[in-house]
């Protein structure tokens, strides 16, 4: 299996990206294609004591880099020789099995949608991070790709998230919940009420394991395996979880470093605290799957280090090795309501 890596995307590119990719090639026994400025990639190799490319690793030169200042909707067209554009073109042409990039989210979303294309019949691609919960983890879909949604989008998010949880995370019969301000069917905006009706129908027909509405606190405790949300609500939920985790981490650190007694107490539970930190560490997951695109794309965190990139590549390999995209393509008819306009109109709105 070959994973295509955008070597120039992210805050720590190319050093951490290349280091993580090299680790993946060795530890996961994968083929890696590093796309970016060849001279910069070779410098990273030299800094790490390598005089030549390791076996299974290749460089595809791309001179340009898409930055945060570029227009995310048009950057891939304006910079045709950017590492992101070249990487996604390779994926589209079948030169690799998946793409990993820590570049700008908007640019990745736009470029993947318009270069690699969506699965036929899927209205919108969605970002689906795996978030920690009280019962392990859950797929959150969407977390920011689609700020304005229709009920059909949310129905399709539920299917895509459910398939991802089952095929990639090995979660049989994943429980699906609709993120809302209350559990009653009549709660929320018209969007939520209409989406609830579609999801309930899918549940009654045995197509989804729909639990109903879930509030944010229950979602965080692990009530659902798939948390369905419009991109606006989902992004707030995700950022609130990240901020809460950071806050508790800082407060716990203050508590255990207060004096000699608390430092000694910390030594007694160091192993447990290290496990707790890993639960809240985004690097352990690696990245966010972009679901609905016709080939696997993983968006790694912008500040990813080598560990995060290693795990993003691991995640990409699991995604590519699953039957997820084929299953979505084969079953897309049941995800449609037939009332949200043509695919051509949907494409123009992106």
C-alpha positions, 0 to 999 in steps of 0.5 A: 500500500502506498500513502501519498504525504503532503510534505509541505503542509502544516506548521511544522513542515517539512521537518516533522512531516518527513520524520513522521513519514519515515517512521511510518515507512519503517514501522508500518511497512508502507510505501510512502510518496513525499510530495513537496520541494525535493531539496527541502525534503532531502535536507530533512533526511540529512539532518536525520543522518540519512544520505539516501532515501530509505527503501519504500520512500520516494519524492515527487517534486512540487515547487509551490506551497499553499499557505494560510493566506491563500484563498482556500476555495481557489488556491489549488487552481492558482497553485497547480504545482503546490504540494497539495494539488500534486498529491491529490492529482496523484491520488485521483490518477491512482498513483497511491491509495490515500493522501495525508496532509496537515495543510489548511482545512479549507484548501484540502476540502475544496481541492479534494472535492473538486479534484478527486470528486465526491462519491456520486450521490453524496451531497457534501463531503464532511470532516469526521474526527474521532473524539475521546468519550467516556466509553472510548471514542466516537465519530463526530460528523461534521465538524466544520466543513458544512456550516449550513446543512439540509436534513438530507446532508445530516442523513448522509452524514449519519450513514457515512459516520456509521459506515466509518465506525463499523468498517474502519474503527471495527465498531459493530452496529454503531449507535447514532445520535443527533447532536441537539439541545435536548433529547425530545423529538421536538427539540432544536431548529427546523433543521434538527426536527426534520433531520430527526424524522429522516434518521428515525425512519432510517432506524425503524427500517433497520438501516441505522442504529438511531438512538435519537437526539443526544445532548453534548454532555451525553455525547461526551460521556459516550452515549453514541458511537456516531455524533451527527451535527451540522458543521457549525454545531459540530465545530463548537462541540469539538473545540469545547472538548479540546478546550475542556481537556486542555483546561483540566490538564493544566489544572491537574498539572498545577495541583501535582506540582504545588509542593513536595507532597503533591509531587510524591503523590504524582509519582504514585499514579504516574502510569495512570496519568500518562494513560489519561494524557494519551486519551486527550492527545490528538496525536494518538488519533492522527487526523480527521477523515474526509468522508464522501470523497471518492478516495481516502483523504486524511486531514492531519492537525495543522500543528502535527509533529512526527508522532501525529503524522505517523498515526495519521498515516496509520489511519489513512492505511486503515481507511484505504484498506477498508471497504468503506468507499465501495460500501458507500458507493453501493448503498448511496441510494438509501441515503438520498431523499431526492429533494435537495437539488441535482449533483451538478447544482451541489457541485457548483455551490462548493 
